[in-house]
Amino acid sequence: MAFQPIVPFGGFAGWQFLQRTLDKQTTAFTDSAPVQRATDNFREKIGSITSAEQLMEDRALLQVALGAFGLDDDINSKAFIQQILEDGASTEGGLPSRLSDKRYAAMATAFGFDGIIPRTQLSTFADEIIDRYETRQFQKAVGDSNNDMRLALNLDAELTDLVAAQTSTDAQWFGVMGSPPLRNVFQTALGFPASFGRVDIDQQLTAYKDRAESTFGTDSVEDLLDPENQEKLIRLFLVRSEINAFSASSAGSVALTLLQSATITYN
C-alpha cells in the first residue's frame, strides 16, 4: 500500500503545512512498495523499448510513462498515445502540435520516438522519467485528499513544460487556456467566473493578459516562473478557491433552509 500524504486542512494554511513537510512526505511516498515496484520495473525494461508500438504493448511501462506527465487517464487510449509519440512534438502538423494541452508535446519530446535514436536509449532517460513519475504520483495522491493542493504542487512543472514548448507570450497564454490544470489555477487566481471559458477565445486572451499585468506587473507567462510570482499565484488560487467553495456551500445551505421551510409551511 502506498503512503497516503497528510493534508490536515485546506486553503493557504494547508499549503504552508504541506510545504513544511514536503520532503519527508515525498520520501515516504516514493519509498512505498507500489511506487518502488513500478519504478524498478521501468528502470529495468525501458532501455529495451525502441518504438512507440513496443511501449503500447507493455502496460506497466506505459503507466509510468503516462503518469510522469499527468496523463494517467489515457492508459486505455493506446492508438491516440502511439500517434502522439510517433508524430513527435517537432513535426509540423503532427498531432502534438495541434493539441492545446501541451502535456502531450512534452511527453513526445521526452521519448523522442520520432528521431533516429529514441531517447529511451540514453543512460539518463530512466531516472529522468522516474523523477517526473514520482513527483506527479505524489501530487495525485495529495489530490485524493485535496485537489487544490495537487494543482498548486503541479503548477511549476506545468508552467515549465508550457514555456519550453511555446515561444511567444500569446502562444503561452493559449497553452494555459488549453491545459485543464493550469486553466483552473489561473482562472480562479485571477478572479474570473466559472463561465469565463465560454467567452470568445481572443477576448479571454486579452482579459488574462490585462489581469496578469495588474496583479503581477507582467503579462508574460514565463515571468510567472519566478518563485515570488508563483507563490503569489498559488496564494491567490487557494484563497479564492476556498472563498468560492464557502460561498457555494453557504448558498446551498440557504437554499436547503428555504426549501425545508417551504415544505413545513406547505404541510
N, C-alpha and C positions, 0 to 999 in steps of 0.2 A: 504494500500500500504506500502510495506517495505521501510525503509530508504535506499537510494542508496549511498554507500560510495563515497567520493570525492577523486579522484586521478587526480590532475590537470596536471601532466606531468609524463613521464616515466623515465627509467634509474635509476641510483643510487640516483640522486637528488630527484626523485619522491618517492623512498623508504624512504629516510630520512624524507620527509614531512609526509608520511604515519605513520612512527614510532612516530613522534611528536604528531600526532592527533589520534593515535590508540585507546586510552582509551575512548575518547569522541565519536568517530565514532562507536566503538563497542557497547557502551551503547545505542546510538541512534538506532542502528540496532536491538539489542536484545529486546528493549522496543517497537518496532513497532508492530502493531496489528497482522499481519500474523504470525510472529515468536511467539508471545505470545500465540496465539490460538493453534498453533502446539505443543508447549512445555507444555502448561497447559493440553491439552488432553493426551499427553504422560504420564505426571506425574500422572494423574488421573487413567489411564487404564492399564498401563504396568504391575502392580502388579498382575493383573488377568490372565496374559499370562504365561503359564507354558510349552508351547511346540512351536517348530518352525512352526508347522502347524497352530496353532492359530494365530501366528504373521502374517503369509501369508494372513490370512482372513481379516485382518484389514489394509487397505491401508494407512490410516493416520498414524498409528503407524509404519508401515513398512517404510514410507517415512522418518520419523525421525531416525529410526534405521539405514537405509542405508546412509542417509545424514550425520550422525555422523562419518562415516568412508570414506566419499568422494565417495560413491558408488551409488549416486543418479540415474545414468543412468541404473541401474539394476532393477528398480522398476517393470518392466514387466517380469523379469526373475525369477518368483517365484519358479519354480521347482529347478532351479540351486541354489538359495539362501537357500531354505529349506534344500537341501542336504549339503550345506556348514555348516549350523548351526547344523544339526543333526549329521554329522560326527565329528565335533569339531576339533580344531587345534592340540590336543594332540594325536589323533587317528593315529596310524602308518598306512600309506597307504590311509588315509582319503583324501577327495578332497582338503581341505585347505592346507594340507602338500604337495600336488602335484602341486599347483599353484605357479608360480613365483611372482605374485602380492600378497604381504603379508597383504594387507588391509583386505582380506577375512579371513585370520587366526586371525587377530586382532579382527574382529567382532565376529567370532566364540568363541574366548576366552572370550570376554566381556559378551556374553549372556549365555554361559555355558549350553546350552541345552543338551549336551552330558553327563552331570553329573547327579547325583542322584537328586539334588535340583538345578534348574536353578538359575542363578544369578539375574534374574528378581524378585526374592523373597526377595532380600536384600533391606533393608531400604534406602541404599545409591545409589542404582542402577539407579533410575530415574534421579537424579541430575548428576550422572557420565556421562550418555549418553547425557543428555540435554546440559551439558557444552561442550561436543565434538560437538554436533549438532550446537550450536550457533556459535562456532568458525569456523567450516567448512562452514556453510552457509554464514557467513560474508566474508570468503575468496572467496567463489563462487561469491558473489555479487561484490567484488572487481574485480574478473576476468572478469566480464561483461564490465568493463572499461579498464582493463589492465591485461591480463592473466599472464604476467611475475610477476606482483606483487602478484597474487594469488599463484603462485608456490613458491615464496620466503616466503610468510606468512605460507605456508603449510609445509615448509621444516622441521622445528623442530619436529612437530607431526609425520610426515612420518618417519623421521630418528629414533625417539624414538620407534615407533612401530616395525620398522625393526630390530633394535638392540635387542629389547626384544624377538623377535621371532627367531632370528638366533644367534648362539653362536660363530661360527668360523668367522674369517676375510673373508675367501673366500666366505662362505655362505652369508655373509652380502653384499659383492660386487655383487654376483649373484642376491641378492634381489634388489639392486639398479638398476641393468640392467633390472630386470623383472618388475619394477614399472614405468609406464609411466611418472608420475610427477617427480620422483627422477632422472630417466634417462635423462629427458630433462634438469634438472638443472645441473647435473654432466657433461653430455656430452658437454654442452655449456660452463660451467665454466672452464673446463679443456682443452678447445680448440680443441675438436675433431669435425670432419666434420659431417654433417647430414648422410652421407653414412657409418659412422663408425659401425652402427648396423648390417651391412652385413658382417662384419669381423668375422672370427671364434671366438666362444664364449670364448675359453681359451686364445686366443690372446688378446681379449678385456679385460679379467681379468688382464692379465699381464700389459697391457697398462694403465688401470685405476690405478692400484696399483703404478706403476712407476711414473705416472704423479702426483698422490696424494702425494707421498713421496717427489718429487721435489718441489711441490707447498706448502704443509703444514708441511713438515718434518715428516710425518707419512703416512703409507699405511693402517691404521686402520679406518674403517668407524665409529666405536664407538668414536674415538678421535675427530671426526668432530662434535660431540655434544657439545664440548667445545665452549662457546659463541664467543670467539675470532676467532676460526677457522670457525665457522658457519657464522659469519659476513663477513669474507674474502671470503668464498664460495659464499655467496649471492652477494657481490660486484662484483666478477668476472663474475658471471652469468648475472647480469643485464647489466654490461658494455659491455660484449661480445655479448649479445643478441641484444643490441642497435646497436652495430657496424655491426653485421650481417644483421640486418633489414635495416640499412642505405646502406650497400653495395648492398643488393638485390634491394633496391629502385633505387639506382644510376645506377645499371646495366640495370634495366628496363627502366629508363629514356633515357639512351644512346641508347638502342635498339629501343625504340619508335622514337627517333630523327632520327636515321639512316633509319628506315622504312619510316617515313614521307618524308625524303629527297629523298629516292629512288622513292617514289610514285610521288613526284613533278617532278623529273627528267624524269621519265617514261612518265608522262602526257605531 
